[in-house]
Amino acid sequence: MDIKAKMNGRFRDLQGGLFLEVTKADVGEGAGNFMKAGGDIMAWADPFFPDPAIPESVKKAMHEAIDGGFPAHYGMPIGIYELREALAEHISERTGLSIDPSRNVIVTPGSDSGLLYAMMPFISEGDEVMVPDPSYPSNFLNPKLLGGKTVPVPLYPEDNYQVRIEEFEKRLTPRTKMVLLTHPNNPTTTVYRRESIEALCRFIIDNDLVLVCDQAFEDHIYDGIEFVAPCTLPGMWERTLTVCSISKGIGLSGFRIGYIYACDKIMDVLYGGAVNVLGAACTLSSLGAIAAIKDKEHMRSNYERLERRRRLAYDILSTAPGVEMKMSESGILSWLNISRLGTSAEVADYIMEHAKIMVNQGTPYGAQGEGWLRIVTACFASDEDAVVRFERIKVALTRLAKEKGIA
């Protein structure tokens, strides 16, 4: 039987995409052997990977929960109430919104599943979803998984990747249903300024669209840049689904806890399908997440560590010949223009061969990503370990530049 022929068109031609890129270091035996052979992975957006990173407050809460035996059982498919309560308070502190934990929040097994689930009630066959380019790879794939069509909307480095509304307007059709925004942007780290968000929201309202806003990197914004959550703007609460995570800012990627918040009418639909699609988030992870969200000192410490790390990355990597980059505005990443040195694939492969470090090619993040690399600069617990890797990348890039005749 040709099993692939029986798949629908949404799945038949899928490739591994970003996952294959990340694991191709040692195809057949996995990226683990690449690390055992002395290689390092700076391609997972996972703070402090591969070093231990669970705060003591979270360990204590989880140990107590295990001793009590409760984590053996299911939580509610929409998330245990205590976690939704902690998340509602966290959201209110950040946005000023009045969030009801029983009406406006749902817990998901990570924000990746949350992004797809947020889109599911809205996208039907042929519906079009506008996605800024560059952007998170799943943003380009998810509309297709639901039978829709992805419409990339270019962003430009000369604008600091801010929104050009005219690019949205000229791609608008009667089939346009949604805008899918990652804010702050992954991979560019750009924080969309108030004027960009306001202009985009006017466009969404004027054309009766839905916004799914991925705010996985919202916890760490640098240099005093204002962060505006689109759902807080007039007319947007009733048409926005905001998807968040404890993976990046809190640094607990492996816990697989994400969440969506939205108005009552939207949440009624998400609650109704939760048991069929989401099941329930891990009970033990949920209990650990409560402790993490309440540990304000851990959040403050993470911010300081990651803010320092992005400066170290910039100080080293920006001085490599043939490289152009800005200091990161948010999160745990750096975005490097290496177009003078070769294509994204060529330079990433060169770094893997000569520095024994895996980084992300820019192309999975959209057509605008060609000639760029994404590096997860938050890897490793200590700054010293990270600096060693930054220097290895710089040495490899310097060698490549010399081969290309770039001083």
Sequence and secondary structure as in RCSB ss.txt:
>XXXX:A:sequence
MDIKAKMNGRFRDLQGGLFLEVTKADVGEGAGNFMKAGGDIMAWADPFFPDPAIPESVKKAMHEAIDGGFPAHYG
MPIGIYELREALAEHISERTGLSIDPSRNVIVTPGSDSGLLYAMMPFISEGDEVMVPDPSYPSNFLNPKLLGGKT
VPVPLYPEDNYQVRIEEFEKRLTPRTKMVLLTHPNNPTTTVYRRESIEALCRFIIDNDLVLVCDQAFEDHIYDGI
EFVAPCTLPGMWERTLTVCSISKGIGLSGFRIGYIYACDKIMDVLYGGAVNVLGAACTLSSLGAIAAIKDKEHMR
SNYERLERRRRLAYDILSTAPGVEMKMSESGILSWLNISRLGTSAEVADYIMEHAKIMVNQGTPYGAQGEGWLRI
VTACFASDEDAVVRFERIKVALTRLAKEKGIA
>XXXX:A:secstr
  GGGGS HHHHT   THHHHHHGGGTTT HHHHHHTT EE  S  TTTTS    HHHHHHHHHHHHHTGGGS  
 TT  HHHHHHHHHHHHHHH     TTTSEEEESSHHHHHHHHHTTT  TT EEEEEES  HHHHHHHHHTT EE
EEEE  GGGTT   HHHHHTT  TTEEEEEEESS TTT     HHHHHHHHHHHHHTT EEEEE TTTT B TT 
    GGGSTTTGGGEEEEEESSSSS  GGG  EEEE  HHHHHHHHHHHHHHT    HHHHHHHHHHHH HHHHH
HHHHHHHHHHHHHHHHHTTSTT EE   SBTTEEEEE TTT  HHHHHHHHHHHH EE EESGGG GGGTTEEEE
ETT SSSHHHHHHHHHHHHHHHHHHHHHTT  
